[in-house]
């Protein structure tokens, strides 16, 4: 019975510990293209602090285009976003055809229309705006979803929220924006066509559930005591087991 009890004490301590990492979420949608060939997407941004100086940004992005020729020919080839906290970042994607780009890098471009986004993902290894013809179909097709992860380390990174990322328009002079391209470049010509459209998002901050009415955070001493009790009870159990 000792092991379940120690595990329960540790879980209880984590549940009441003030200031521990808690995910912060924003959901979003975007609509572009033309009335005859619209393009659209949806997704979410989740920020999970790891420490006072580190955090993980997770972005889920789905191509929700459902009518017109863009269903067959249209792809999301990249997107850019701003992060109002400076730091060192690494990025990865569930889709190996996407590359992580840094706006501050002299060898990479994260610009779509105006300034450089802080970070971007693109099917091109060096820029967000222009991808090669063979890189278009490597993007997110209609009905497909990909997830993207950025690990950020720097002063204040642990206080970053998804809402701050969503609201940020600097340094790119634009909010989170998605780049659509089409493999049928001859068909689409002109402004806002599904080939080349740059679609900023509309977002909603997911409210963080408040604590239960009348709930009072446990004192730090109690939290540490519970964690310590679980630790030593677990060690005592292992010693008894080894002695048998």
MDAnalysis code that builds the backbone (N, CA, C; Angstrom):
import MDAnalysis as mda
import numpy as np

u = mda.Universe.empty(732, n_residues=244, atom_resindex=np.repeat(np.arange(244), 3), trajectory=True)
u.add_TopologyAttr("name", ["N", "CA", "C"] * 244)
u.add_TopologyAttr("resid", np.arange(1, 245))
u.add_TopologyAttr("resname", ["UNK", "UNK", "UNK", "UNK", "UNK", "UNK", "UNK", "UNK", "UNK", "UNK", "UNK", "UNK", "UNK", "UNK", "UNK", "UNK", "UNK", "UNK", "UNK", "UNK", "UNK", "UNK", "UNK", "UNK", "UNK", "UNK", "UNK", "UNK", "UNK", "UNK", "UNK", "UNK", "UNK", "UNK", "UNK", "UNK", "UNK", "UNK", "UNK", "UNK", "UNK", "UNK", "UNK", "UNK", "UNK", "UNK", "UNK", "UNK", "UNK", "UNK", "UNK", "UNK", "UNK", "UNK", "UNK", "UNK", "UNK", "UNK", "UNK", "UNK", "UNK", "UNK", "UNK", "UNK", "UNK", "UNK", "UNK", "UNK", "UNK", "UNK", "UNK", "UNK", "UNK", "UNK", "UNK", "UNK", "UNK", "UNK", "UNK", "UNK", "UNK", "UNK", "UNK", "UNK", "UNK", "UNK", "UNK", "UNK", "UNK", "UNK", "UNK", "UNK", "UNK", "UNK", "UNK", "UNK", "UNK", "UNK", "UNK", "UNK", "UNK", "UNK", "UNK", "UNK", "UNK", "UNK", "UNK", "UNK", "UNK", "UNK", "UNK", "UNK", "UNK", "UNK", "UNK", "UNK", "UNK", "UNK", "UNK", "UNK", "UNK", "UNK", "UNK", "UNK", "UNK", "UNK", "UNK", "UNK", "UNK", "UNK", "UNK", "UNK", "UNK", "UNK", "UNK", "UNK", "UNK", "UNK", "UNK", "UNK", "UNK", "UNK", "UNK", "UNK", "UNK", "UNK", "UNK", "UNK", "UNK", "UNK", "UNK", "UNK", "UNK", "UNK", "UNK", "UNK", "UNK", "UNK", "UNK", "UNK", "UNK", "UNK", "UNK", "UNK", "UNK", "UNK", "UNK", "UNK", "UNK", "UNK", "UNK", "UNK", "UNK", "UNK", "UNK", "UNK", "UNK", "UNK", "UNK", "UNK", "UNK", "UNK", "UNK", "UNK", "UNK", "UNK", "UNK", "UNK", "UNK", "UNK", "UNK", "UNK", "UNK", "UNK", "UNK", "UNK", "UNK", "UNK", "UNK", "UNK", "UNK", "UNK", "UNK", "UNK", "UNK", "UNK", "UNK", "UNK", "UNK", "UNK", "UNK", "UNK", "UNK", "UNK", "UNK", "UNK", "UNK", "UNK", "UNK", "UNK", "UNK", "UNK", "UNK", "UNK", "UNK", "UNK", "UNK", "UNK", "UNK", "UNK", "UNK", "UNK", "UNK", "UNK", "UNK", "UNK", "UNK", "UNK", "UNK", "UNK", "UNK", "UNK", "UNK", "UNK"])
u.atoms.positions = np.array([
    [0.817, -1.221, 0.000],
    [0.000, 0.000, 0.000],
    [0.844, 1.262, 0.000],
    [2.153, 1.131, 0.307],
    [2.992, 2.322, 0.433],
    [3.180, 3.023, -0.905],
    [3.409, 2.269, -1.984],
    [3.684, 2.902, -3.267],
    [2.499, 3.717, -3.766],
    [1.247, 3.173, -3.765],
    [0.123, 4.010, -4.188],
    [-0.034, 5.248, -3.331],
    [0.216, 5.122, -2.027],
    [0.074, 6.274, -1.145],
    [1.087, 7.348, -1.471],
    [2.352, 6.947, -1.708],
    [3.381, 7.939, -2.028],
    [3.078, 8.607, -3.355],
    [2.578, 7.840, -4.325],
    [2.230, 8.417, -5.623],
    [1.084, 9.405, -5.468],
    [0.126, 9.047, -4.621],
    [-1.014, 9.942, -4.409],
    [-0.577, 11.245, -3.758],
    [0.344, 11.152, -2.791],
    [0.844, 12.361, -2.135],
    [1.562, 13.258, -3.120],
    [2.378, 12.670, -3.996],
    [3.101, 13.464, -4.994],
    [2.139, 14.138, -5.952],
    [1.121, 13.403, -6.391],
    [0.132, 13.980, -7.298],
    [-0.626, 15.118, -6.639],
    [-0.969, 14.915, -5.345],
    [-1.678, 15.959, -4.615],
    [-0.830, 17.213, -4.486],
    [0.448, 17.023, -4.254],
    [1.350, 18.165, -4.131],
    [1.413, 18.946, -5.424],
    [1.506, 18.235, -6.551],
    [1.590, 18.911, -7.843],
    [0.290, 19.640, -8.158],
    [-0.821, 19.056, -7.734],
    [-2.113, 19.663, -8.029],
    [-2.276, 21.002, -7.322],
    [-1.705, 21.120, -6.111],
    [-1.886, 22.341, -5.331],
    [-0.705, 23.301, -5.426],
    [0.391, 22.880, -6.058],
    [1.568, 23.737, -6.100],
    [1.294, 24.989, -6.907],
    [1.516, 26.183, -6.338],
    [1.266, 27.421, -7.066],
    [2.371, 27.681, -8.074],
    [1.988, 28.268, -9.226],
    [2.975, 28.711, -10.186],
    [3.559, 27.622, -11.052],
    [3.025, 26.390, -11.014],
    [3.559, 25.342, -11.871],
    [3.059, 25.544, -13.292],
    [3.757, 24.918, -14.264],
    [3.434, 25.107, -15.677],
    [1.993, 24.721, -15.982],
    [1.315, 25.570, -16.742],
    [-0.039, 25.298, -17.158],
    [-0.213, 25.781, -18.587],
    [-0.761, 24.913, -19.435],
    [-0.886, 25.255, -20.846],
    [-1.863, 26.406, -21.049],
    [-1.527, 27.270, -21.997],
    [-2.338, 28.425, -22.360],
    [-2.672, 28.251, -23.838],
    [-3.959, 28.370, -24.226],
    [-4.391, 27.993, -25.571],
    [-5.146, 29.112, -26.280],
    [-4.880, 29.239, -27.585],
    [-5.630, 30.124, -28.471],
    [-6.059, 29.289, -29.678],
    [-7.313, 29.411, -30.096],
    [-7.770, 28.758, -31.315],
    [-7.942, 29.818, -32.400],
    [-7.828, 29.412, -33.669],
    [-7.904, 30.400, -34.738],
    [-8.459, 29.804, -36.033],
    [-8.900, 30.706, -36.926],
    [-9.347, 30.343, -38.264],
    [-8.853, 31.399, -39.236],
    [-8.875, 31.077, -40.519],
    [-8.499, 32.034, -41.544],
    [-9.197, 31.703, -42.848],
    [-9.628, 32.743, -43.566],
    [-10.330, 32.552, -44.828],
    [-9.770, 33.498, -45.887],
    [-9.504, 32.961, -47.087],
    [-8.960, 33.775, -48.155],
    [-9.375, 33.234, -49.511],
    [-8.565, 33.529, -50.531],
    [-8.897, 33.103, -51.881],
    [-9.979, 33.964, -52.494],
    [-10.758, 33.396, -53.397],
    [-11.837, 34.111, -54.080],
    [-13.162, 33.442, -53.768],
    [-14.262, 34.089, -54.162],
    [-15.581, 33.506, -53.897],
    [-15.756, 32.182, -54.617],
    [-15.159, 32.057, -55.785],
    [-15.265, 30.812, -56.541],
    [-14.298, 29.752, -56.074],
    [-13.157, 30.171, -55.580],
    [-12.126, 29.243, -55.104],
    [-11.591, 29.723, -53.755],
    [-12.381, 29.560, -52.718],
    [-11.931, 30.006, -51.389],
    [-10.922, 29.035, -50.791],
    [-10.091, 29.559, -49.904],
    [-9.179, 28.728, -49.120],
    [-9.402, 29.054, -47.655],
    [-9.153, 28.091, -46.781],
    [-9.393, 28.333, -45.362],
    [-8.542, 27.401, -44.517],
    [-8.405, 27.768, -43.255],
    [-7.648, 26.940, -42.330],
    [-8.146, 27.148, -40.912],
    [-7.760, 26.265, -40.023],
    [-8.062, 26.408, -38.603],
    [-6.910, 25.802, -37.821],
    [-6.867, 26.094, -36.528],
    [-5.788, 25.539, -35.730],
    [-5.768, 26.085, -34.318],
    [-4.659, 25.881, -33.663],
    [-4.515, 26.340, -32.283],
    [-3.051, 26.612, -31.962],
    [-2.851, 27.475, -30.981],
    [-1.524, 27.751, -30.426],
    [-1.583, 27.402, -28.947],
    [-0.686, 26.542, -28.511],
    [-0.618, 26.168, -27.104],
    [0.766, 26.499, -26.566],
    [0.821, 27.214, -25.466],
    [2.101, 27.579, -24.849],
    [2.189, 26.911, -23.480],
    [3.241, 26.143, -23.278],
    [3.434, 25.426, -22.020],
    [4.788, 25.793, -21.419],
    [4.823, 26.581, -20.357],
    [6.099, 26.949, -19.731],
    [6.810, 25.734, -19.162],
    [8.137, 25.735, -19.297],
    [8.934, 24.666, -18.714],
    [9.674, 25.134, -17.480],
    [10.027, 26.418, -17.481],
    [10.711, 27.042, -16.350],
    [10.551, 28.545, -16.498],
    [11.216, 29.314, -15.645],
    [11.125, 30.768, -15.738],
    [11.737, 31.281, -17.034],
    [12.642, 30.512, -17.620],
    [13.353, 30.974, -18.821],
    [13.144, 30.074, -20.033],
    [12.160, 29.187, -19.987],
    [11.932, 28.313, -21.139],
    [10.457, 28.014, -21.310],
    [10.047, 27.795, -22.554],
    [8.659, 27.463, -22.836],
    [8.571, 26.717, -24.154],
    [7.471, 26.002, -24.336],
    [7.241, 25.261, -25.567],
    [5.994, 25.802, -26.249],
    [6.133, 26.167, -27.508],
    [5.023, 26.668, -28.317],
    [4.623, 25.562, -29.289],
    [3.374, 25.135, -29.210],
    [2.878, 24.081, -30.097],
    [1.761, 24.646, -30.965],
    [1.897, 24.491, -32.281],
    [0.917, 25.031, -33.223],
    [0.352, 23.889, -34.055],
    [-0.966, 23.760, -34.030],
    [-1.660, 22.786, -34.874],
    [-2.321, 23.552, -36.008],
    [-2.158, 23.075, -37.249],
    [-2.671, 23.800, -38.415],
    [-3.334, 22.819, -39.383],
    [-4.603, 23.096, -39.726],
    [-5.365, 22.245, -40.641],
    [-5.825, 23.049, -41.843],
    [-5.632, 22.499, -43.035],
    [-6.148, 23.103, -44.262],
    [-7.609, 22.669, -44.391],
    [-8.537, 23.589, -44.138],
    [-9.967, 23.253, -44.134],
    [-10.662, 23.610, -45.441],
    [-9.912, 23.926, -46.494],
    [-10.489, 24.224, -47.799],
    [-11.374, 23.059, -48.236],
    [-12.618, 23.356, -48.645],
    [-13.557, 22.266, -48.921],
    [-14.323, 22.393, -50.230],
    [-14.199, 23.525, -50.920],
    [-14.907, 23.685, -52.195],
    [-13.975, 24.312, -53.222],
    [-14.310, 24.139, -54.519],
    [-13.531, 24.746, -55.586],
    [-12.293, 23.943, -55.945],
    [-11.584, 24.424, -56.949],
    [-10.388, 23.737, -57.431],
    [-9.249, 23.750, -56.423],
    [-9.319, 24.667, -55.444],
    [-8.258, 24.737, -54.443],
    [-8.219, 23.481, -53.587],
    [-9.319, 22.714, -53.562],
    [-9.313, 21.453, -52.831],
    [-8.292, 20.510, -53.452],
    [-8.225, 20.533, -54.780],
    [-7.304, 19.647, -55.494],
    [-5.910, 20.232, -55.631],
    [-5.842, 21.550, -55.859],
    [-4.553, 22.153, -56.204],
    [-3.922, 22.998, -55.087],
    [-4.698, 23.364, -54.079],
    [-4.193, 24.304, -53.086],
    [-3.480, 23.648, -51.916],
    [-2.405, 24.287, -51.467],
    [-1.615, 23.783, -50.341],
    [-1.170, 24.935, -49.456],
    [-1.077, 24.664, -48.163],
    [-0.426, 25.596, -47.247],
    [1.058, 25.285, -47.289],
    [1.840, 26.233, -47.780],
    [3.287, 25.996, -47.895],
    [4.083, 26.641, -46.772],
    [3.391, 27.372, -45.893],
    [4.110, 27.961, -44.771],
    [3.265, 28.946, -43.994],
    [3.791, 29.408, -42.892],
    [3.131, 30.427, -42.085],
    [4.183, 31.123, -41.231],
    [3.865, 32.352, -40.834],
    [4.774, 33.114, -39.980],
    [4.040, 33.646, -38.767],
    [4.778, 33.864, -37.682],
    [4.166, 34.393, -36.465],
    [5.202, 35.169, -35.668],
    [4.700, 36.042, -34.818],
    [5.560, 36.893, -34.001],
    [5.578, 36.404, -32.553],
    [6.724, 36.513, -31.918],
    [6.871, 36.157, -30.508],
    [7.493, 37.345, -29.785],
    [6.775, 37.943, -28.822],
    [7.258, 39.159, -28.162],
    [8.282, 38.924, -27.058],
    [8.956, 37.796, -27.089],
    [10.014, 37.502, -26.124],
    [11.253, 37.052, -26.902],
    [12.356, 37.715, -26.666],
    [13.592, 37.348, -27.361],
    [14.214, 36.118, -26.716],
    [14.893, 35.333, -27.528],
    [15.542, 34.154, -26.978],
    [16.128, 33.277, -28.061],
    [16.562, 32.112, -27.657],
    [17.102, 31.124, -28.580],
    [16.030, 30.082, -28.841],
    [15.769, 29.778, -30.115],
    [14.668, 28.883, -30.443],
    [15.098, 27.758, -31.368],
    [14.469, 26.613, -31.180],
    [14.606, 25.476, -32.093],
    [13.202, 25.048, -32.481],
    [13.055, 24.528, -33.689],
    [11.732, 24.159, -34.156],
    [11.704, 22.824, -34.858],
    [10.536, 22.187, -34.822],
    [10.349, 20.906, -35.504],
    [8.900, 20.798, -35.946],
    [8.621, 19.835, -36.836],
    [7.270, 19.659, -37.346],
    [6.953, 18.181, -37.495],
    [5.659, 17.850, -37.379],
    [5.226, 16.479, -37.625],
    [5.344, 16.137, -39.103],
    [5.412, 17.165, -39.958],
    [5.598, 17.006, -41.398],
    [7.048, 17.334, -41.724],
    [7.806, 16.329, -42.105],
    [9.245, 16.508, -42.335],
    [9.562, 17.424, -43.504],
    [8.571, 17.773, -44.322],
    [8.815, 18.653, -45.464],
    [8.860, 20.126, -45.075],
    [8.541, 20.427, -43.818],
    [8.570, 21.823, -43.366],
    [9.879, 22.132, -42.642],
    [10.355, 23.351, -42.861],
    [11.602, 23.819, -42.260],
    [11.314, 24.974, -41.300],
    [12.046, 25.008, -40.208],
    [11.910, 26.086, -39.237],
    [12.813, 27.240, -39.650],
    [12.237, 28.452, -39.735],
    [12.981, 29.634, -40.161],
    [12.990, 30.681, -39.056],
    [14.106, 31.383, -38.947],
    [14.260, 32.446, -37.943],
    [14.377, 33.790, -38.649],
    [13.534, 34.738, -38.239],
    [13.527, 36.039, -38.891],
    [14.803, 36.820, -38.699],
    [15.510, 36.570, -37.614],
    [16.740, 37.307, -37.344],
    [17.933, 36.732, -38.099],
    [17.727, 35.612, -38.793],
    [18.829, 34.965, -39.505],
    [19.116, 35.674, -40.825],
    [20.381, 35.921, -41.100],
    [20.757, 36.604, -42.336],
    [20.586, 35.708, -43.560],
    [20.474, 34.401, -43.344],
    [20.362, 33.462, -44.463],
    [18.949, 32.960, -44.676],
    [17.996, 33.456, -43.868],
    [16.617, 33.015, -43.988],
    [15.683, 34.220, -44.013],
    [14.587, 34.107, -44.763],
    [13.613, 35.185, -44.857],
    [12.244, 34.694, -44.390],
    [11.663, 35.394, -43.416],
    [10.346, 35.035, -42.895],
    [9.290, 36.067, -43.282],
    [9.579, 36.863, -44.295],
    [8.666, 37.930, -44.706],
    [7.598, 37.408, -45.675],
    [6.378, 37.961, -45.542],
    [5.316, 37.678, -46.507],
    [4.916, 38.926, -47.279],
    [4.657, 40.008, -46.563],
    [4.250, 41.237, -47.229],
    [5.033, 42.449, -46.764],
    [5.263, 42.523, -45.462],
    [5.941, 43.702, -44.913],
    [7.244, 43.281, -44.255],
    [7.264, 43.319, -42.918],
    [8.483, 42.979, -42.204],
    [8.637, 41.482, -41.999],
    [9.691, 41.143, -41.295],
    [10.007, 39.739, -41.024],
    [9.250, 39.260, -39.784],
    [8.631, 38.094, -39.892],
    [8.065, 37.458, -38.700],
    [9.214, 36.974, -37.818],
    [8.933, 36.842, -36.531],
    [9.963, 36.335, -35.630],
    [10.383, 34.934, -36.058],
    [9.384, 34.097, -36.314],
    [9.642, 32.721, -36.737],
    [8.663, 32.327, -37.833],
    [9.026, 31.295, -38.572],
    [8.147, 30.791, -39.621],
    [8.476, 29.332, -39.892],
    [7.538, 28.672, -40.536],
    [7.766, 27.330, -41.066],
    [7.432, 27.374, -42.553],
    [8.234, 26.712, -43.372],
    [8.031, 26.742, -44.811],
    [8.530, 25.454, -45.450],
    [7.942, 25.112, -46.600],
    [8.442, 23.962, -47.334],
    [9.748, 24.299, -48.058],
    [10.100, 25.576, -48.066],
    [11.397, 26.001, -48.585],
    [12.363, 26.149, -47.415],
    [13.603, 25.791, -47.632],
    [14.578, 25.778, -46.534],
    [15.096, 27.157, -46.157],
    [14.821, 28.184, -46.971],
    [15.412, 29.486, -46.676],
    [14.437, 30.653, -46.667],
    [13.209, 30.464, -47.173],
    [12.284, 31.592, -47.169],
    [10.828, 31.150, -47.109],
    [10.002, 32.052, -46.591],
    [8.580, 31.797, -46.425],
    [7.785, 32.190, -47.664],
    [8.111, 33.330, -48.252],
    [7.286, 33.891, -49.324],
    [7.293, 33.056, -50.591],
    [8.448, 32.678, -51.059],
    [8.570, 32.009, -52.352],
    [9.103, 30.590, -52.180],
    [8.332, 29.633, -52.671],
    [8.781, 28.242, -52.651],
    [8.867, 27.745, -54.086],
    [9.711, 26.747, -54.318],
    [9.859, 26.200, -55.659],
    [8.631, 25.411, -56.085],
    [8.468, 25.215, -57.383],
    [7.293, 24.510, -57.900],
    [7.182, 23.094, -57.338],
    [8.315, 22.470, -57.079],
    [8.286, 21.104, -56.538],
    [8.032, 21.095, -55.032],
    [8.058, 22.281, -54.409],
    [7.854, 22.367, -52.953],
    [6.416, 22.696, -52.574],
    [5.589, 23.037, -53.571],
    [4.198, 23.403, -53.284],
    [3.411, 22.196, -52.770],
    [3.492, 21.081, -53.489],
    [2.729, 19.887, -53.109],
    [3.259, 19.227, -51.836],
    [4.379, 19.712, -51.325],
    [4.888, 19.216, -50.039],
    [4.171, 19.863, -48.863],
    [3.323, 20.857, -49.169],
    [2.605, 21.569, -48.122],
    [1.423, 20.776, -47.577],
    [0.597, 21.461, -46.805],
    [-0.575, 20.842, -46.174],
    [-1.747, 20.929, -47.143],
    [-2.185, 19.786, -47.654],
    [-3.292, 19.756, -48.589],
    [-4.633, 19.841, -47.886],
    [-5.702, 20.000, -48.666],
    [-7.045, 20.107, -48.111],
    [-7.364, 18.894, -47.237],
    [-7.850, 19.170, -46.030],
    [-8.201, 18.107, -45.114],
    [-7.051, 17.564, -44.291],
    [-5.849, 18.059, -44.528],
    [-4.678, 17.564, -43.810],
    [-4.312, 18.482, -42.642],
    [-3.624, 17.902, -41.659],
    [-3.199, 18.634, -40.458],
    [-1.737, 18.355, -40.170],
    [-1.047, 19.355, -39.702],
    [0.337, 19.182, -39.244],
    [0.508, 19.945, -37.937],
    [1.441, 19.500, -37.127],
    [1.739, 20.185, -35.870],
    [3.178, 20.681, -35.899],
    [3.387, 21.812, -35.257],
    [4.688, 22.462, -35.264],
    [5.060, 22.834, -33.829],
    [6.320, 22.614, -33.472],
    [6.764, 22.859, -32.106],
    [7.995, 23.761, -32.084],
    [7.948, 24.764, -31.239],
    [9.093, 25.659, -31.050],
    [9.447, 25.653, -29.572],
    [10.701, 25.378, -29.272],
    [11.196, 25.446, -27.904],
    [12.004, 26.729, -27.759],
    [11.548, 27.601, -26.876],
    [12.147, 28.928, -26.718],
    [12.811, 29.044, -25.353],
    [14.047, 29.537, -25.348],
    [14.785, 29.760, -24.116],
    [15.266, 31.208, -24.072],
    [14.964, 31.899, -22.990],
    [15.384, 33.287, -22.855],
    [14.728, 33.928, -21.654],
    [15.199, 35.103, -21.279],
    [14.653, 35.820, -20.132],
    [13.167, 36.104, -20.331],
    [12.346, 35.675, -19.400],
    [10.917, 35.912, -19.479],
    [10.142, 34.913, -20.308],
    [10.820, 33.932, -20.883],
    [10.132, 32.961, -21.748],
    [9.063, 32.192, -20.983],
    [9.306, 31.947, -19.700],
    [8.351, 31.199, -18.898],
    [7.048, 31.933, -18.655],
    [7.030, 33.257, -18.895],
    [5.811, 34.045, -18.705],
    [5.055, 34.283, -20.005],
    [5.581, 33.777, -21.115],
    [4.941, 33.974, -22.415],
    [3.611, 33.231, -22.468],
    [2.599, 33.834, -23.116],
    [1.299, 33.198, -23.262],
    [0.916, 33.099, -24.736],
    [0.000, 32.199, -25.026],
    [-0.502, 32.060, -26.395],
    [-1.226, 33.325, -26.837],
    [-1.913, 33.963, -25.896],
    [-2.628, 35.200, -26.209],
    [-1.661, 36.301, -26.643],
    [-0.485, 36.353, -26.038],
    [0.512, 37.356, -26.420],
    [1.018, 37.103, -27.841],
    [1.237, 35.839, -28.174],
    [1.674, 35.497, -29.531],
    [0.592, 35.865, -30.539],
    [-0.655, 35.561, -30.199],
    [-1.765, 35.853, -31.105],
    [-1.918, 37.347, -31.353],
    [-1.718, 38.145, -30.313],
    [-1.912, 39.592, -30.424],
    [-0.724, 40.308, -31.045],
    [0.428, 39.655, -31.098],
    [1.649, 40.316, -31.574],
    [1.626, 40.556, -33.084],
    [1.916, 41.780, -33.487],
    [2.012, 42.120, -34.913],
    [3.406, 42.615, -35.288],
    [4.293, 42.704, -34.310],
    [5.663, 43.134, -34.570],
    [6.585, 41.930, -34.375],
    [7.648, 41.855, -35.188],
    [8.156, 42.883, -36.096],
    [7.613, 42.818, -37.520],
    [6.658, 41.927, -37.819],
    [6.242, 41.715, -39.216],
    [5.200, 42.706, -39.711],
    [4.676, 43.561, -38.814],
    [3.578, 44.463, -39.168],
    [2.350, 43.684, -39.640],
    [2.195, 42.483, -39.123],
    [1.061, 41.625, -39.460],
    [0.956, 40.542, -38.395],
    [-0.256, 40.025, -38.151],
    [-0.393, 38.941, -37.179],
    [-0.040, 37.592, -37.824],
    [-0.195, 36.532, -37.077],
    [-0.012, 35.173, -37.586],
    [-0.666, 35.062, -38.967],
    [0.097, 34.643, -39.964],
    [-0.429, 34.577, -41.333],
    [0.021, 33.309, -42.030],
    [-0.872, 32.793, -42.884],
    [-0.632, 31.536, -43.593],
    [-0.469, 31.800, -45.083],
    [0.453, 31.087, -45.700],
    [0.747, 31.224, -47.127],
    [0.152, 30.044, -47.896],
    [-0.734, 30.347, -48.853],
    [-1.293, 29.319, -49.728],
    [-0.634, 29.390, -51.098],
    [-0.355, 28.233, -51.666],
    [0.127, 28.142, -53.046],
    [-0.655, 27.059, -53.770],
    [-0.641, 27.118, -55.101],
    [-1.375, 26.145, -55.901],
    [-0.442, 25.498, -56.920],
    [-0.675, 24.224, -57.164],
    [0.111, 23.532, -58.193],
    [-0.398, 23.874, -59.589],
    [-1.572, 24.498, -59.670],
    [-2.141, 24.911, -60.951],
    [-1.951, 26.410, -61.108],
    [-0.742, 26.835, -61.358],
    [-0.424, 28.260, -61.406],
    [-1.000, 28.961, -62.633],
    [-1.299, 28.212, -63.697],
    [-1.845, 28.826, -64.901],
    [-3.284, 29.284, -64.684],
    [-4.050, 28.524, -63.910],
    [-5.467, 28.828, -63.688],
    [-5.665, 30.085, -62.864],
    [-4.829, 30.262, -61.849],
    [-5.062, 31.341, -60.900],
    [-4.189, 32.545, -61.216],
    [-4.841, 33.654, -61.489],
    [-4.131, 34.900, -61.753],
    [-4.829, 36.018, -60.971],
    [-4.073, 37.041, -60.586],
    [-4.705, 38.199, -59.960],
    [-4.615, 38.207, -58.452],
    [-5.188, 39.236, -57.853],
    [-5.120, 39.461, -56.414],
    [-5.952, 38.437, -55.639],
    [-5.409, 37.975, -54.510],
    [-6.106, 37.077, -53.600],
    [-6.484, 35.742, -54.232],
    [-5.809, 35.342, -55.278],
    [-6.092, 34.028, -55.854],
    [-5.607, 32.963, -54.877],
    [-6.152, 31.717, -54.986],
    [-5.685, 30.659, -54.101],
    [-4.196, 30.360, -54.261],
    [-3.626, 30.792, -55.387],
    [-2.193, 30.615, -55.568],
    [-1.476, 31.883, -55.126],
    [-0.900, 31.846, -53.941],
    [-0.137, 32.991, -53.463],
    [-0.838, 33.829, -52.427],
    [-2.067, 33.467, -52.048],
    [-2.757, 34.284, -51.054],
    [-2.067, 34.193, -49.693],
    [-2.061, 35.314, -48.995],
    [-1.468, 35.406, -47.654],
    [-2.613, 35.732, -46.708],
    [-2.965, 34.792, -45.835],
    [-4.199, 34.904, -45.070],
    [-3.917, 35.059, -43.576],
    [-4.153, 36.263, -43.028],
    [-3.998, 36.442, -41.573],
    [-5.124, 35.740, -40.834],
    [-4.906, 35.440, -39.573],
    [-5.909, 34.684, -38.828],
    [-6.840, 35.545, -38.014],
    [-7.937, 34.922, -37.555],
    [-8.828, 35.471, -36.552],
    [-8.771, 34.493, -35.386],
    [-8.554, 35.017, -34.187],
    [-8.300, 34.101, -33.084],
    [-9.240, 34.314, -31.907],
    [-9.310, 33.273, -31.083],
    [-10.100, 33.294, -29.860],
    [-9.258, 32.741, -28.725],
    [-9.173, 33.474, -27.642],
    [-8.441, 33.004, -26.469],
    [-9.331, 32.041, -25.692],
    [-8.832, 30.831, -25.474],
    [-9.588, 29.850, -24.696],
    [-9.463, 30.199, -23.218],
    [-10.578, 30.508, -22.538],
    [-10.489, 30.915, -21.126],
    [-9.891, 29.798, -20.264],
    [-9.019, 30.174, -19.364],
    [-8.465, 29.218, -18.413],
    [-9.474, 29.016, -17.286],
    [-9.859, 27.770, -17.029],
    [-10.857, 27.544, -15.973],
    [-10.389, 28.118, -14.642],
    [-11.258, 28.866, -13.941],
    [-10.870, 29.417, -12.633],
    [-10.809, 28.304, -11.592],
    [-10.112, 28.532, -10.485],
    [-10.088, 27.525, -9.420],
    [-11.473, 27.380, -8.815],
    [-11.776, 26.235, -8.187],
    [-13.092, 26.047, -7.550],
    [-13.385, 27.168, -6.565],
    [-14.647, 27.513, -6.463],
    [-15.059, 28.593, -5.568],
    [-14.600, 28.334, -4.138],
    [-13.921, 29.330, -3.572],
    [-13.462, 29.220, -2.197],
    [-12.167, 28.463, -2.036],
    [-11.596, 27.967, -3.161],
    [-10.356, 27.198, -3.058],
    [-9.204, 28.118, -2.694],
    [-8.351, 27.646, -1.810],
    [-7.183, 28.410, -1.378],
    [-5.933, 27.598, -1.699],
    [-4.949, 28.161, -2.455],
    [-3.727, 27.424, -2.774],
    [-3.035, 26.940, -1.507],
    [-2.512, 25.749, -1.555],
    [-1.803, 25.204, -0.394],
    [-0.529, 25.984, -0.146],
    [-0.170, 26.198, 1.121],
    [1.084, 26.890, 1.436],
    [2.264, 26.136, 0.837],
    [3.291, 26.885, 0.469],
    [4.466, 26.265, -0.150],
    [5.071, 25.197, 0.749],
    [5.058, 25.434, 2.086],
    [5.618, 24.455, 3.011],
    [4.880, 23.140, 2.961],
    [3.544, 23.213, 2.821],
    [2.764, 21.982, 2.746],
    [3.052, 21.248, 1.457],
    [3.181, 22.004, 0.371],
    [3.489, 21.375, -0.915],
    [4.805, 20.621, -0.846],
    [5.835, 21.290, -0.346],
    [7.138, 20.642, -0.250],
    [7.078, 19.455, 0.706],
    [6.299, 19.590, 1.778],
    [6.180, 18.492, 2.724],
    [5.540, 17.275, 2.098],
    [4.514, 17.472, 1.303],
    [3.850, 16.356, 0.635],
    [4.770, 15.667, -0.347],
    [5.516, 16.481, -1.116],
    [6.461, 15.896, -2.065],
    [7.521, 15.090, -1.322],
    [8.043, 15.672, -0.240],
    [9.074, 14.972, 0.529],
    [8.543, 13.690, 1.151],
    [7.309, 13.731, 1.661],
    [6.724, 12.539, 2.264],
    [6.583, 11.432, 1.249],
    [6.125, 11.794, 0.062],
    [5.990, 10.785, -0.976],
    [7.324, 10.192, -1.360],
    [8.353, 11.042, -1.424],
    [9.683, 10.573, -1.812],
    [10.240, 9.586, -0.802],
    [10.192, 9.952, 0.481],
    [10.792, 9.079, 1.491],
    [9.971, 7.820, 1.724],
    [8.667, 7.894, 1.600],
    [7.860, 6.696, 1.739],
    [8.134, 5.738, 0.594],
    [8.356, 6.313, -0.595],
    [8.699, 5.469, -1.737],
    [10.028, 4.774, -1.528],
    [11.006, 5.495, -0.972],
    [12.321, 4.898, -0.721],
    [12.222, 3.794, 0.324],
    [11.384, 4.025, 1.365],
    [11.215, 3.011, 2.402],
    [10.604, 1.742, 1.839],
    [9.674, 1.899, 0.927],
    [9.049, 0.730, 0.320],
    [10.062, -0.074, -0.471],
    [10.932, 0.632, -1.219],
    [11.926, -0.071, -2.039],
    [12.917, -0.816, -1.145],
    [13.289, -0.220, 0.024],
    [14.221, -0.908, 0.918],
    [13.607, -2.199, 1.455],
    [12.309, -2.151, 1.838],
    [11.655, -3.347, 2.358],
    [11.541, -4.424, 1.299],
    [11.278, -3.994, 0.084],
    [11.151, -4.959, -1.008],
    [12.485, -5.654, -1.246],
    [13.578, -4.866, -1.240],
    [14.905, -5.414, -1.501],
    [15.321, -6.372, -0.385],
    [14.839, -6.146, 0.843],
    [15.271, -6.975, 1.966],
    [14.575, -8.334, 1.978],
    [13.469, -8.472, 1.277],
    [12.725, -9.729, 1.301],
    [13.421, -10.812, 0.502],
])
